[in-house]
Amino acid sequence: MRNYLKLLVGIFLFSALIIEGLGIGSGRTISYYLILILPFFLFISSILTNTGARIVFPQKFSLLWMIFFILSVVSSVFSVNLQNSFEDMLFYLATFLIFIFVYNNKELLKGVILRIVFGVAVIFSLLSMFAGSIAQRTTLLFIPVDLKTNFFQFVYTAWSHNHLGDFLLLPISALIYWVFVKKFNPAYLFLLIFFIPYFLFAYSRSAYLDLIVAILFILYYLLKRNYRFKKNLLLVLASASMIALLSLFILAVPSDNSKQGLLKSINYSLQKKFDLGEKFLLANRNIYFSQGLYSIAQNPFFGIGPGNFIYASEKYAVTPTEYSITGHNIFFDVFVENGLLAGIMFLALFLLVFNSLRTQLFGNNRETFAKENMVLLLFFLVIFLNFQTDFTYLIHSFYLLFIMLLGLLYREDTNFDLNLAPPVLSLFLFLTFNILALSNFALAAGNYVLAVQVYPFNKNAYEFLINSKLNTDKTGALKYLNQYTSFFSGDSTVLSYGGDVFYLTGDDGKALQYYDKSFAQLKFPPIEFVSNVYQLTLNLKGENSAKKFADEYFQRFPKVNNTNIAYQNAYYPYRLSVLGFCRKIYHGSCPYVF
C-alpha cells in the first residue's frame, strides 16, 4: 500500500507539472481536475483496504484554515462570478486534503518530491530550447499545444512572462546549499552550470530577487551554525558574485529610456542577442495594487469572491490598457477577492507556519531537521517568496507542489484524529469533478440544456443555450438570461450580452438597463459599445442624458503622463477612436484631452 501511495502521488504531481508547465492545450484545466480527484485516490484506499490507519489533523492549523474556508464560502455567496468562486473553493478543499495526507505521510514522500523537482526542471530546461519552434505550432505529436497565449507554462515567454526561472529557483537553491555543506561533488557543479543560463535568460526579476534572498538565508543559517567560512572563502566569493550578477540583471533587464552607461549597454545587448522583450520596472504592479485597494475600500469584509481579481482591475482601471487577472501577490489577492476577514485568517495561517519552521530550524532538534529537511525548506521558501511578487500561485501544479512541501515541513504538537472526514470530503470532490466533466462534455456535444442543468455555473454554456432558444422559446431564453446575469453579476461582457438580447427582442429600455450595468463594471469599454449606448440613450432619453453618459465616459480618461513606449503604442489607437467619437458628438471640437 505504501508503494502504491508513493507512486500515485508521484504520477499525479509529475503529470500536473508537465501537462500545465509545457503549455499543452487545456493543460491548466487538466491540472486543476487532477488536483480535484487526487484526494479521492489517496484517502478512499484507507476505506477499501480497511487498514484503520489514523488520519491526524494539526489543531491550530486546521482551525485557522477552517475559519478561512468558511469566510471564503461567505465571500463566494456575494461573488461577482460564481463559477470562479465555486471552483476556487473546490481547489481550496482539495489542496487542504492533500496537505493533510502529506502531513500524515512525511517520510513516505520526501524522496519522491525531490526527484520530481529535479527531473521536471531538466525537462523544462531542455524543451525550452525548442519552445520557439513549438510555439509556431498548434499540435506536437498530435497533442494540442498553446504557448503563445498561455500565461501559465514554464517553457516559453508569452506576454513578457517566462516562468522557467521561477521553477529553476528550486534546484538552484538546493544545489547552492549542497555545495556549501557536502563534500565536493562534480555533479552539483555540473547541474549548477547547466541551470544558471536558463535561469538568467528567463528574465524573471522576481526569481532573481528570490534567489538573492535564498543565498543570504543560506549564509545566515550557516553563520548561525558556526560554519567555517574562512576555509571556504572561494564559495563565499562565488555567492557574492552571484548576488552581484543577479542585482545587475534586476537593474539591466527593465526597458527604461533613462538608463545610461553599462546598464543601457547590457539591456541593448540582451534585447538584440538574447531575446529580451519589453519589460518595465514595476510592470504595472503599482497600478494593480491601487485597483485592488479601491476594490477593498468598496467591498472590505467579504471582497468580490475568490478568483475574481480581474473584475476589480477592470472596474478601477487607471487607463484602458492596464488590466490584470491578479495583483501579483498571493496575500493581496486574498484580501481583494475573499475580503479582509478571510485575508487576516490566511495571513495568520502562514505566520503559524513560519513560527513552526523557525522552531524546527533553530530548536533542540535543529541538526536532525537540517539533515532531513533543509533542501525542502529552501524549496518552500523560494516558492513562498515568488508568490509575493509574481502570479505563479495561479499555476495549479506549482501551488500543488507548494502545498505538498508545506505538508512535509509543518509540525504541530497538538493533533486530533478525524478518520472519516477526509474520505467523505474526497468522495464529494470526486463526484463534483464528474459533474463538471459531464457538463463540459454536454457543452461540447451541443446539449446546452443538460450542460446548464448539471452545472448551473458553467458560464460557457449560457450564450449558446440562450441563442438557441430565442426564436423558439423566448420565455425560456429570458429565464436563462436572468440566471446567467445573476450568477455573473460583475462580468461586463455578460451584462452587455444581456443588453444585446433585450435589444434584439425589442425591449430597448431593458437593454439600456443592462448596458448601464455593464458600463459600471468596465471602466474603459470598447468604443463601439460606448457609441451604441450613446445612440440608444439619445433615442430613449434625449440629448442631455446621452451627453451626460458620454461625458462620464470621457472623464474617466486621465491625461497621458506615461512615457512608456509600449504603453503609448497600445493606447494610441484607442485614444484616436475615442477622440473621433468625441468630435462626432461635439460637432468637430472635442473639449477633452486624452
C-alpha angles and dihedrals in degrees: 000000000000091000090049092053093046091050092046094053091046094051094047095046094044093046094048093049094046098043094047098031096053093052095245111175111276086000093142091053092047090049090051092051092048089055092049094055099037094085090055092058092043099050105026090067089066089061097042093050093039091219092153091217115171119249109205127196123203103241104218095038093048093048093052092044091050092052090047091049094049092049089049090052088054089049089052091057088063094040121140088214113032095188093058092046097044092049091046089053090054088051092051091051095046094049091047091054090048089051090053092050093050091044088058095045105040100142092045096059109034096091093043094057093045093054093045093052093053094040094050091044090057092047093049092047096049095045092047087070089066097036093102093061093039089053090063090061132072094204136031118193087346090305114122113239131188115185103145099062100027118107095182108063132095105218110058138044112243122170089355091304124120113165096187089099090052091055095043088060087082102057094035094053090047092049093049090053093048091050089058101043106030134063114273110284120180089210091066092051092046093052092047091052089047097050102038099072091050089048095050097044093049083077095214105156089187088059092047091053093045092052091051089054091046092052091048090048091051091050092047092049092049090047090055088052091052093248113187100243094169091065090050100040091139091061091049091051090048090052091049090049091051091051090049092049092049091048090051091052091048089056098038102045099066114087106238127161090210093063114118138186120348097004092052092049093049092048091049092049093048091051095047101039109019106041099252110167130202108301127167135207102259096008089223092300090132089055093049088048092055090048090053093048091054089051092049090051090054097039105025106155106040104011124210098300133281114295095020107105090120090068092055089049093051094045097047100032118147096207135014094254105048111083128135139187089218144025090230092241122089095214094045091051090053092049091051098041105031098029136246095288094055090040092057090051091048091051091047089052092060093042085058090049094051092046088055091048093048091051092051095043097051102019132099094286095047094123093056092044092050092049095048106028113021095102091047088050090054090050090051093044097051093047091048091050091047090054089061096063107019136048095238088121085076089064097095097208093048090052089048089056089049092052092048091052089050090053091050095049107035118094131180130179096214115064135159134204121245106164101164102045099068096052092045094048090044090053089051090053092048092051091046090052089055090051091052091046093048091050092052092046089051090050092050090049092052095249095131096166092057091045091057096038092052094044114013092190094062097122096185092062100055103074092047089049096047093046091050092053102041096090098037105030112020094168091053091046092053091047090056090043090056090050091047095052092044094054092045100034095150098047109104093199091054092048091046089051088052089055091050091053094052091044091054091048091052099253099125094167093056090044091055091051091057092044090053090051090050091048090053092054099046116051096197110029122178113287090238089061091049092049093050093047090048091054093046091049089049091053095046105033107018137246098302093057092043092051090047090054092048092047091053088054094048092048091059090072118092121213110269107262100148112105093186105129095213090049092050092049092052095043098044100076091045091049092051092052092049091048091051091051091048092051090049096056093038091048100246105325119081114201093201131082117217 
